[in-house]
Each structure stands twice: as structure tokens, then as C-alpha cells.
Amino acid sequence: HGVYTEEPHINQDVVKAIRAAVDVPLVLHGTSGVPDEQVAEAVKNGICKVNYATELRQAYTKGYMAYMAENPKNFDPKNPGKAGAEEITKIVKIRMENLGSVGRA
């Protein structure tokens, strides 16, 4: 979890082995910063859920801080909060497209 100091690597053979050994949904924690190709491959190999918490927090903070920089007299947290949520939405759309989950319920 958090920000990786080096590029992370998912051992796909381990994902496949775990998938073959258990019959429960598999979750990939700490996905922020993992290359899109590796995450997409992990999903193909049996991962059912991915967590991008750090990346989404960074996106929210980026939007929030940008709003506040442009509107320093703002006192209503809903305004920069909306800007933060818009940044999260951008990231989620990109990740959903990468993982092939667009249009699926």
C-alpha cells in the first residue's frame, strides 16, 4: 500500500496458482502505481477486485488543492470536494477501461 519506491511487479504465476487452489474471489491490494498491463493480466488470471486507494486519494487531493489555489477565499468544503471527486472520476474511468469493466454490471 502507499507509493512504491520502485516499479512493482505482479508475479502472474502466483496469481494463477492461487486461483487454481481456491474458490473465493481474489482481491489485489495496493494496485496504485502498478502498470496497467500487469493489472489487466492479473484480472485475466483470476483477480476479481482491485484497490486503487492511494491513486484515488492523490487525485482527490490534486483537484481539491487546485480549486483552493484558484479560489483562496472559498470557505465551503463542498466546492473543492466536488473538484476532488471530479479528479477521482477521471481516474476511475481510465482504470475501468483498462480492466474491461465498462458497461458491465
MMTF fields as JSON, N, C-alpha, C and O atoms, coordinates in Angstrom:
{
  "mmtfVersion": "1.0.0",
  "mmtfProducer": "UNKNOWN",
  "numBonds": 419,
  "numAtoms": 420,
  "numGroups": 105,
  "numChains": 1,
  "numModels": 1,
  "chainsPerModel": [1],
  "groupsPerChain": [105],
  "chainIdList": ["A"],
  "bondAtomList": [4, 2, 8, 6, 12, 10, 16, 14, 20, 18, 24, 22, 28, 26, 32, 30, 36, 34, 40, 38, 44, 42, 48, 46, 52, 50, 56, 54, 60, 58, 64, 62, 68, 66, 72, 70, 76, 74, 80, 78, 84, 82, 88, 86, 92, 90, 96, 94, 100, 98, 104, 102, 108, 106, 112, 110, 116, 114, 120, 118, 124, 122, 128, 126, 132, 130, 136, 134, 140, 138, 144, 142, 148, 146, 152, 150, 156, 154, 160, 158, 164, 162, 168, 166, 172, 170, 176, 174, 180, 178, 184, 182, 188, 186, 192, 190, 196, 194, 200, 198, 204, 202, 208, 206, 212, 210, 216, 214, 220, 218, 224, 222, 228, 226, 232, 230, 236, 234, 240, 238, 244, 242, 248, 246, 252, 250, 256, 254, 260, 258, 264, 262, 268, 266, 272, 270, 276, 274, 280, 278, 284, 282, 288, 286, 292, 290, 296, 294, 300, 298, 304, 302, 308, 306, 312, 310, 316, 314, 320, 318, 324, 322, 328, 326, 332, 330, 336, 334, 340, 338, 344, 342, 348, 346, 352, 350, 356, 354, 360, 358, 364, 362, 368, 366, 372, 370, 376, 374, 380, 378, 384, 382, 388, 386, 392, 390, 396, 394, 400, 398, 404, 402, 408, 406, 412, 410, 416, 414],
  "bondOrderList": [1, 1, 1, 1, 1, 1, 1, 1, 1, 1, 1, 1, 1, 1, 1, 1, 1, 1, 1, 1, 1, 1, 1, 1, 1, 1, 1, 1, 1, 1, 1, 1, 1, 1, 1, 1, 1, 1, 1, 1, 1, 1, 1, 1, 1, 1, 1, 1, 1, 1, 1, 1, 1, 1, 1, 1, 1, 1, 1, 1, 1, 1, 1, 1, 1, 1, 1, 1, 1, 1, 1, 1, 1, 1, 1, 1, 1, 1, 1, 1, 1, 1, 1, 1, 1, 1, 1, 1, 1, 1, 1, 1, 1, 1, 1, 1, 1, 1, 1, 1, 1, 1, 1, 1],
  "groupList": [{"groupName": "HIS", "atomNameList": ["N", "CA", "C", "O"], "elementList": ["N", "C", "C", "O"], "formalChargeList": [0, 0, 0, 0], "bondAtomList": [1, 0, 2, 1, 3, 2], "bondOrderList": [1, 1, 2], "singleLetterCode": "H", "chemCompType": "L-PEPTIDE LINKING"}, {"groupName": "GLY", "atomNameList": ["N", "CA", "C", "O"], "elementList": ["N", "C", "C", "O"], "formalChargeList": [0, 0, 0, 0], "bondAtomList": [1, 0, 2, 1, 3, 2], "bondOrderList": [1, 1, 2], "singleLetterCode": "G", "chemCompType": "PEPTIDE LINKING"}, {"groupName": "VAL", "atomNameList": ["N", "CA", "C", "O"], "elementList": ["N", "C", "C", "O"], "formalChargeList": [0, 0, 0, 0], "bondAtomList": [1, 0, 2, 1, 3, 2], "bondOrderList": [1, 1, 2], "singleLetterCode": "V", "chemCompType": "L-PEPTIDE LINKING"}, {"groupName": "TYR", "atomNameList": ["N", "CA", "C", "O"], "elementList": ["N", "C", "C", "O"], "formalChargeList": [0, 0, 0, 0], "bondAtomList": [1, 0, 2, 1, 3, 2], "bondOrderList": [1, 1, 2], "singleLetterCode": "Y", "chemCompType": "L-PEPTIDE LINKING"}, {"groupName": "THR", "atomNameList": ["N", "CA", "C", "O"], "elementList": ["N", "C", "C", "O"], "formalChargeList": [0, 0, 0, 0], "bondAtomList": [1, 0, 2, 1, 3, 2], "bondOrderList": [1, 1, 2], "singleLetterCode": "T", "chemCompType": "L-PEPTIDE LINKING"}, {"groupName": "GLU", "atomNameList": ["N", "CA", "C", "O"], "elementList": ["N", "C", "C", "O"], "formalChargeList": [0, 0, 0, 0], "bondAtomList": [1, 0, 2, 1, 3, 2], "bondOrderList": [1, 1, 2], "singleLetterCode": "E", "chemCompType": "L-PEPTIDE LINKING"}, {"groupName": "PRO", "atomNameList": ["N", "CA", "C", "O"], "elementList": ["N", "C", "C", "O"], "formalChargeList": [0, 0, 0, 0], "bondAtomList": [1, 0, 2, 1, 3, 2], "bondOrderList": [1, 1, 2], "singleLetterCode": "P", "chemCompType": "L-PEPTIDE LINKING"}, {"groupName": "ILE", "atomNameList": ["N", "CA", "C", "O"], "elementList": ["N", "C", "C", "O"], "formalChargeList": [0, 0, 0, 0], "bondAtomList": [1, 0, 2, 1, 3, 2], "bondOrderList": [1, 1, 2], "singleLetterCode": "I", "chemCompType": "L-PEPTIDE LINKING"}, {"groupName": "ASN", "atomNameList": ["N", "CA", "C", "O"], "elementList": ["N", "C", "C", "O"], "formalChargeList": [0, 0, 0, 0], "bondAtomList": [1, 0, 2, 1, 3, 2], "bondOrderList": [1, 1, 2], "singleLetterCode": "N", "chemCompType": "L-PEPTIDE LINKING"}, {"groupName": "GLN", "atomNameList": ["N", "CA", "C", "O"], "elementList": ["N", "C", "C", "O"], "formalChargeList": [0, 0, 0, 0], "bondAtomList": [1, 0, 2, 1, 3, 2], "bondOrderList": [1, 1, 2], "singleLetterCode": "Q", "chemCompType": "L-PEPTIDE LINKING"}, {"groupName": "ASP", "atomNameList": ["N", "CA", "C", "O"], "elementList": ["N", "C", "C", "O"], "formalChargeList": [0, 0, 0, 0], "bondAtomList": [1, 0, 2, 1, 3, 2], "bondOrderList": [1, 1, 2], "singleLetterCode": "D", "chemCompType": "L-PEPTIDE LINKING"}, {"groupName": "LYS", "atomNameList": ["N", "CA", "C", "O"], "elementList": ["N", "C", "C", "O"], "formalChargeList": [0, 0, 0, 0], "bondAtomList": [1, 0, 2, 1, 3, 2], "bondOrderList": [1, 1, 2], "singleLetterCode": "K", "chemCompType": "L-PEPTIDE LINKING"}, {"groupName": "ALA", "atomNameList": ["N", "CA", "C", "O"], "elementList": ["N", "C", "C", "O"], "formalChargeList": [0, 0, 0, 0], "bondAtomList": [1, 0, 2, 1, 3, 2], "bondOrderList": [1, 1, 2], "singleLetterCode": "A", "chemCompType": "L-PEPTIDE LINKING"}, {"groupName": "ARG", "atomNameList": ["N", "CA", "C", "O"], "elementList": ["N", "C", "C", "O"], "formalChargeList": [0, 0, 0, 0], "bondAtomList": [1, 0, 2, 1, 3, 2], "bondOrderList": [1, 1, 2], "singleLetterCode": "R", "chemCompType": "L-PEPTIDE LINKING"}, {"groupName": "LEU", "atomNameList": ["N", "CA", "C", "O"], "elementList": ["N", "C", "C", "O"], "formalChargeList": [0, 0, 0, 0], "bondAtomList": [1, 0, 2, 1, 3, 2], "bondOrderList": [1, 1, 2], "singleLetterCode": "L", "chemCompType": "L-PEPTIDE LINKING"}, {"groupName": "SER", "atomNameList": ["N", "CA", "C", "O"], "elementList": ["N", "C", "C", "O"], "formalChargeList": [0, 0, 0, 0], "bondAtomList": [1, 0, 2, 1, 3, 2], "bondOrderList": [1, 1, 2], "singleLetterCode": "S", "chemCompType": "L-PEPTIDE LINKING"}, {"groupName": "CYS", "atomNameList": ["N", "CA", "C", "O"], "elementList": ["N", "C", "C", "O"], "formalChargeList": [0, 0, 0, 0], "bondAtomList": [1, 0, 2, 1, 3, 2], "bondOrderList": [1, 1, 2], "singleLetterCode": "C", "chemCompType": "L-PEPTIDE LINKING"}, {"groupName": "MET", "atomNameList": ["N", "CA", "C", "O"], "elementList": ["N", "C", "C", "O"], "formalChargeList": [0, 0, 0, 0], "bondAtomList": [1, 0, 2, 1, 3, 2], "bondOrderList": [1, 1, 2], "singleLetterCode": "M", "chemCompType": "L-PEPTIDE LINKING"}, {"groupName": "PHE", "atomNameList": ["N", "CA", "C", "O"], "elementList": ["N", "C", "C", "O"], "formalChargeList": [0, 0, 0, 0], "bondAtomList": [1, 0, 2, 1, 3, 2], "bondOrderList": [1, 1, 2], "singleLetterCode": "F", "chemCompType": "L-PEPTIDE LINKING"}],
  "groupTypeList": [0, 1, 2, 3, 4, 5, 5, 6, 0, 7, 8, 9, 10, 2, 2, 11, 12, 7, 13, 12, 12, 2, 10, 2, 6, 14, 2, 14, 0, 1, 4, 15, 1, 2, 6, 10, 5, 9, 2, 12, 5, 12, 2, 11, 8, 1, 7, 16, 11, 2, 8, 3, 12, 4, 5, 14, 13, 9, 12, 3, 4, 11, 1, 3, 17, 12, 3, 17, 12, 5, 8, 6, 11, 8, 18, 10, 6, 11, 8, 6, 1, 11, 12, 1, 12, 5, 5, 7, 4, 11, 7, 2, 11, 7, 13, 17, 5, 8, 14, 1, 15, 2, 1, 13, 12],
  "groupIdList": [1, 2, 3, 4, 5, 6, 7, 8, 9, 10, 11, 12, 13, 14, 15, 16, 17, 18, 19, 20, 21, 22, 23, 24, 25, 26, 27, 28, 29, 30, 31, 32, 33, 34, 35, 36, 37, 38, 39, 40, 41, 42, 43, 44, 45, 46, 47, 48, 49, 50, 51, 52, 53, 54, 55, 56, 57, 58, 59, 60, 61, 62, 63, 64, 65, 66, 67, 68, 69, 70, 71, 72, 73, 74, 75, 76, 77, 78, 79, 80, 81, 82, 83, 84, 85, 86, 87, 88, 89, 90, 91, 92, 93, 94, 95, 96, 97, 98, 99, 100, 101, 102, 103, 104, 105],
  "secStructList": [7, 7, 7, 7, 1, 1, 7, 7, 7, 7, 7, 2, 2, 2, 2, 2, 2, 2, 2, 2, 2, 7, 7, 1, 7, 3, 3, 3, 7, 7, 7, 6, 6, 1, 7, 2, 2, 2, 2, 2, 2, 2, 2, 2, 6, 6, 3, 3, 3, 3, 7, 7, 2, 2, 2, 2, 2, 2, 2, 2, 2, 2, 2, 2, 2, 2, 2, 2, 2, 2, 7, 6, 6, 7, 7, 7, 6, 2, 2, 2, 2, 2, 2, 2, 2, 2, 2, 2, 2, 2, 2, 2, 2, 2, 2, 2, 2, 2, 2, 6, 7, 6, 6, 7, 7],
  "xCoordList": [0.829, 0.0, 0.877, 2.038, 0.307, 1.062, 1.762, 1.398, 2.77, 3.516, 4.73, 5.506, 4.877, 6.016, 7.289, 7.255, 8.4, 9.689, 10.337, 11.214, 9.906, 10.356, 9.124, 8.059, 9.263, 8.115, 7.732, 8.562, 6.476, 6.034, 5.882, 5.727, 5.93, 5.769, 4.847, 5.073, 3.811, 2.899, 3.388, 3.539, 3.631, 4.024, 2.763, 2.006, 2.551, 1.321, 1.214, 0.107, 2.331, 2.29, 1.706, 0.99, 2.017, 1.468, -0.043, -0.81, -0.465, -1.901, -2.625, -3.669, -2.075, -2.696, -2.749, -3.752, -1.682, -1.634, -2.661, -3.336, -2.773, -3.766, -5.168, -6.007, -5.424, -6.739, -7.086, -8.23, -6.101, -6.331, -6.549, -7.217, -5.989, -6.041, -7.274, -7.664, -7.888, -9.016, -10.205, -10.059, -11.375, -12.592, -13.269, -14.442, -12.512, -13.035, -12.595, -11.607, -13.314, -12.888, -11.525, -11.277, -10.662, -9.323, -9.256, -9.768, -8.615, -8.505, -7.033, -6.178, -6.754, -5.402, -5.329, -5.903, -4.626, -4.464, -3.214, -2.28, -3.197, -2.005, -1.775, -0.642, -2.817, -2.712, -2.221, -1.74, -2.327, -1.861, -0.39, 0.449, -0.093, 1.292, 1.709, 2.788, 0.874, 1.174, 0.85, -0.225, 1.749, 1.471, 0.148, -0.187, -0.591, -1.909, -1.897, -2.811, -0.863, -0.795, -0.748, -1.376, 0.001, 0.111, -1.219, -1.599, -1.924, -3.214, -4.21, -4.928, -4.258, -5.181, -4.889, -5.811, -3.619, -3.25, -3.652, -4.123, -3.47, -3.864, -5.363, -5.801, -6.149, -7.596, -7.914, -8.77, -7.241, -7.437, -7.048, -7.59, -6.105, -5.62, -6.391, -6.042, -7.435, -8.268, -8.548, -9.337, -7.919, -8.222, -9.623, -9.957, -10.444, -11.833, -12.039, -12.991, -11.166, -11.318, -9.937, -8.998, -9.826, -8.554, -8.79, -9.845, -7.812, -7.902, -6.876, -5.681, -7.35, -6.503, -6.589, -6.644, -6.602, -6.864, -5.871, -6.288, -4.582, -3.589, -3.748, -3.74, -3.891, -4.042, -5.294, -5.273, -6.371, -7.604, -7.479, -8.018, -6.785, -6.549, -5.698, -5.949, -4.687, -3.84, -4.657, -4.491, -5.533, -6.368, -7.292, -7.441, -7.908, -8.805, -8.049, -8.515, -6.891, -6.092, -5.686, -5.707, -5.323, -4.955, -6.107, -5.908, -7.309, -8.464, -8.809, -9.1, -8.775, -9.097, -8.127, -8.542, -6.839, -5.819, -5.845, -5.631, -6.104, -6.186, -7.35, -7.222, -8.469, -9.616, -9.273, -9.57, -8.654, -8.326, -7.294, -7.347, -6.36, -5.37, -6.049, -5.649, -7.077, -7.798, -8.855, -9.292, -9.259, -10.326, -9.915, -10.542, -8.881, -8.339, -9.314, -9.115, -10.34, -11.298, -12.462, -13.361, -12.449, -13.529, -13.56, -12.51, -14.728, -14.868, -15.785, -15.95, -16.38, -17.325, -16.598, -16.208, -16.407, -15.647, -16.314, -15.671, -17.583, -18.247, -17.652, -17.585, -17.224, -16.704, -15.396, -15.323, -14.368, -13.153, -13.359, -12.681, -14.3, -14.606, -15.151, -14.823, -15.979, -16.52, -15.396, -15.377, -14.469, -13.328, -12.482, -11.989, -12.319, -11.588, -12.301, -11.67, -13.62, -14.407, -14.339, -14.331, -14.291, -14.169, -12.842, -12.792, -11.78, -10.475, -10.523, -9.958, -11.187, -11.342, -12.093, -11.714, -13.152, -13.96, -13.109, -13.262, -12.225, -11.338, -10.49, -10.379, -9.899, -9.039, -9.852, -9.423, -11.014, -11.849, -12.239, -12.222, -12.586, -12.943, -11.779, -11.966, -10.588, -9.398, -9.168, -8.938, -9.227, -8.989, -10.073, -9.769, -11.321, -12.411, -12.204, -12.446, -11.76, -11.486, -10.341, -10.425, -9.28, -8.137, -8.517, -8.005, -9.409, -9.763, -10.947, -11.352, -11.513, -12.612, -13.916, -14.746, -14.116, -15.343, -16.37, -17.421, -16.099, -17.057, -18.265, -18.132, -19.46, -20.693, -21.101, -22.048, -20.403, -20.724, -21.265, -20.759, -22.278, -22.86, -22.173, -22.523],
  "yCoordList": [-1.18, 0.0, 1.25, 1.211, 2.345, 3.581, 3.756, 3.143, 4.6, 4.901, 3.973, 3.88, 3.292, 2.382, 3.176, 4.219, 2.687, 3.335, 2.805, 3.453, 1.629, 1.04, 0.548, 0.396, 0.295, -0.196, -1.578, -2.487, -1.739, -3.039, -4.059, -3.707, -5.311, -6.406, -7.458, -7.925, -7.827, -8.881, -10.197, -10.324, -11.161, -12.488, -13.214, -13.738, -13.238, -13.811, -15.316, -15.846, -15.998, -17.435, -17.679, -18.657, -16.785, -16.913, -16.653, -17.369, -15.634, -15.345, -16.566, -16.964, -17.156, -18.352, -19.516, -20.227, -19.705, -20.811, -20.627, -21.577, -19.414, -19.141, -19.356, -19.971, -18.854, -19.018, -20.501, -20.898, -21.308, -22.742, -23.452, -24.484, -22.902, -23.566, -23.216, -23.984, -22.067, -21.628, -21.239, -20.903, -21.295, -20.925, -19.751, -19.821, -18.686, -17.461, -16.286, -16.394, -15.177, -14.002, -13.509, -13.428, -13.188, -12.702, -11.186, -10.629, -10.528, -9.075, -8.688, -9.267, -7.71, -7.186, -5.875, -4.869, -5.887, -4.692, -3.949, -4.56, -2.651, -1.885, -1.785, -1.933, -1.537, -1.53, -0.191, -0.134, 0.884, 2.195, 2.12, 1.683, 2.551, 2.545, 1.283, 1.242, 0.248, -0.979, -0.717, -0.198, -1.06, -0.822, -1.457, -2.578, -0.701, -1.136, -2.534, -3.325, -2.833, -4.134, -5.273, -6.314, -5.067, -6.102, -6.313, -7.447, -5.223, -5.342, -6.051, -6.947, -5.66, -6.288, -7.784, -8.597, -8.141, -9.556, -10.298, -11.434, -9.664, -10.29, -10.554, -11.59, -9.627, -9.823, -11.021, -11.839, -11.122, -12.278, -13.581, -14.643, -13.487, -14.675, -14.986, -15.925, -14.207, -14.58, -13.528, -13.771, -12.361, -11.302, -10.768, -10.485, -10.629, -10.177, -8.723, -8.087, -8.194, -6.83, -6.214, -6.866, -4.948, -4.243, -2.986, -2.36, -2.62, -1.438, -0.405, -0.693, 0.794, 1.915, 3.058, 4.22, 2.764, 3.791, 4.945, 6.103, 4.671, 5.742, 6.65, 7.874, 6.06, 6.845, 7.733, 8.879, 7.191, 7.972, 9.086, 10.176, 8.823, 9.888, 11.005, 12.188, 10.612, 11.615, 12.451, 13.669, 11.802, 12.509, 13.495, 14.642, 13.032, 13.903, 15.124, 16.256, 14.878, 15.967, 16.948, 18.16, 16.439, 17.294, 18.235, 19.442, 17.681, 18.502, 19.49, 20.655, 19.028, 19.877, 21.057, 22.208, 20.754, 21.787, 22.768, 23.965, 22.271, 23.153, 24.129, 25.317, 23.622, 24.501, 25.577, 26.754, 25.176, 26.133, 27.16, 28.32, 26.745, 27.682, 28.745, 29.91, 28.331, 29.259, 30.063, 31.114, 29.58, 30.212, 30.297, 29.667, 31.06, 31.068, 31.585, 31.321, 32.3, 32.81, 31.859, 32.152, 30.721, 29.75, 29.257, 29.008, 29.119, 28.604, 27.388, 26.795, 27.016, 25.896, 24.64, 24.589, 23.636, 22.444, 21.639, 20.791, 21.895, 21.164, 21.542, 20.706, 22.781, 23.236, 22.544, 21.949, 22.603, 21.872, 20.358, 19.602, 19.928, 18.495, 17.998, 16.895, 18.804, 18.439, 18.354, 17.446, 19.298, 19.261, 18.006, 17.398, 17.627, 16.394, 15.173, 14.274, 15.131, 13.998, 13.894, 12.791, 15.032, 15.018, 14.394, 13.668, 14.67, 14.058, 12.548, 11.783, 12.122, 10.687, 10.034, 8.957, 10.675, 10.132, 9.915, 8.9, 10.84, 10.696, 9.426, 8.652, 9.218, 8.051, 6.763, 5.793, 6.746, 5.536, 5.159, 3.978, 6.131, 5.834, 5.184, 4.214, 5.717, 5.156, 3.719, 2.83, 3.49, 2.147, 1.172, 0.019, 1.61, 0.735, 0.328, -0.821, 1.267, 0.945, -0.072, -1.034, 0.148, -0.759, -2.173, -3.148, -2.281, -3.595, -4.224, -5.332, -3.547, -4.115, -4.171, -5.042, -3.264, -3.322, -2.275, -2.168, -1.509, -0.512, -1.22, -2.132, -0.779, -1.347, -2.678, -3.316, -3.09, -4.346, -4.044, -3.166, -4.762, -4.53, -5.387, -5.332],
  "zCoordList": [0.0, 0.0, 0.0, 0.41, -0.462, -0.499, -1.821, -2.824, -1.81, -3.027, -3.09, -2.139, -4.222, -4.392, -4.648, -5.302, -4.137, -4.379, -5.652, -6.223, -6.095, -7.353, -8.09, -7.491, -9.4, -10.152, -9.643, -9.621, -9.235, -8.72, -9.847, -11.016, -9.462, -10.424, -9.824, -8.708, -10.565, -10.129, -10.713, -11.928, -9.862, -10.323, -10.776, -9.959, -12.071, -12.634, -12.377, -12.276, -12.271, -11.972, -10.581, -10.364, -9.642, -8.294, -8.323, -7.679, -9.064, -9.18, -9.741, -9.222, -10.794, -11.402, -10.415, -10.34, -9.669, -8.709, -7.599, -7.204, -7.105, -6.061, -6.612, -5.954, -7.808, -8.438, -8.577, -8.359, -8.936, -9.11, -7.773, -7.717, -6.705, -5.397, -4.566, -3.688, -4.834, -4.005, -4.88, -6.055, -4.27, -4.986, -4.274, -3.908, -4.09, -3.486, -4.363, -5.089, -4.301, -5.074, -4.592, -3.389, -5.522, -5.194, -5.358, -6.329, -4.391, -4.385, -4.488, -3.818, -5.329, -5.468, -4.693, -5.111, -3.567, -2.747, -3.202, -3.72, -3.014, -3.349, -4.838, -5.295, -5.604, -7.061, -7.599, -8.731, -6.827, -7.286, -7.667, -6.879, -8.884, -9.342, -10.069, -10.66, -10.04, -10.776, -12.249, -12.55, -13.172, -14.587, -15.032, -14.65, -15.851, -16.304, -16.913, -16.683, -17.684, -18.359, -17.343, -17.535, -16.262, -15.231, -14.52, -14.229, -14.241, -13.56, -14.472, -14.029, -15.73, -16.679, -16.806, -16.875, -16.837, -16.92, -15.648, -15.712, -14.501, -13.236, -13.208, -12.709, -13.737, -13.806, -14.7, -14.363, -15.816, -16.702, -16.01, -16.315, -15.077, -14.375, -13.088, -12.373, -12.787, -11.657, -10.602, -9.689, -10.702, -9.743, -10.034, -11.185, -8.987, -9.153, -8.751, -9.202, -7.913, -7.41, -7.258, -6.802, -7.647, -7.485, -6.658, -6.759, -5.845, -4.989, -5.428, -5.495, -5.724, -6.127, -5.116, -5.517, -3.848, -2.827, -2.869, -2.843, -2.933, -2.913, -4.122, -3.989, -5.288, -6.516, -6.46, -6.908, -5.909, -5.818, -4.778, -4.97, -3.702, -2.712, -3.317, -3.084, -4.098, -4.742, -5.738, -5.809, -6.501, -7.465, -6.753, -7.176, -5.669, -4.895, -4.38, -4.5, -3.812, -3.264, -4.361, -4.145, -5.521, -6.657, -7.013, -7.145, -7.166, -7.508, -6.414, -6.688, -5.178, -4.022, -3.946, -3.816, -4.029, -3.887, -5.062, -4.871, -6.273, -7.444, -7.278, -7.57, -6.812, -6.586, -5.561, -5.766, -4.471, -3.417, -3.891, -3.483, -4.746, -5.276, -6.144, -6.141, -6.884, -7.754, -6.995, -7.465, -5.844, -5.061, -3.59, -2.738, -3.288, -1.918, -0.853, 0.333, -1.243, -0.26, -0.03, 0.759, -0.717, -0.544, 0.904, 1.498, 1.455, 2.821, 2.891, 3.957, 1.767, 1.731, 1.234, 0.067, 2.08, 1.669, 0.551, -0.068, 0.291, -0.799, -2.155, -3.056, -2.304, -3.599, -3.983, -5.058, -3.146, -3.526, -3.466, -4.161, -2.631, -2.578, -3.902, -4.34, -4.537, -5.851, -6.884, -7.715, -6.826, -7.75, -7.519, -8.469, -6.257, -5.945, -6.477, -7.033, -6.311, -6.806, -8.326, -8.873, -9.01, -10.473, -10.904, -11.897, -10.171, -10.486, -10.256, -11.037, -9.199, -8.946, -10.091, -10.549, -10.556, -11.653, -12.897, -13.576, -13.204, -14.369, -14.244, -15.196, -13.079, -12.857, -12.929, -13.555, -12.296, -12.291, -13.714, -14.06, -14.539, -15.932, -16.673, -17.408, -16.48, -17.136, -16.668, -17.487, -15.362, -14.826, -15.284, -15.592, -15.335, -15.792, -17.253, -17.622, -18.07, -19.473, -19.575, -20.338, -18.805, -18.825, -18.406, -18.956, -17.437, -16.898, -17.608, -17.257, -18.598, -19.362, -18.592, -18.854, -17.651, -16.863, -17.282, -16.649, -18.319, -18.791, -19.384, -20.2, -18.954, -19.481, -18.858, -19.318, -17.834, -17.152, -15.77, -15.072, -15.387, -14.06, -13.027, -11.848]
}
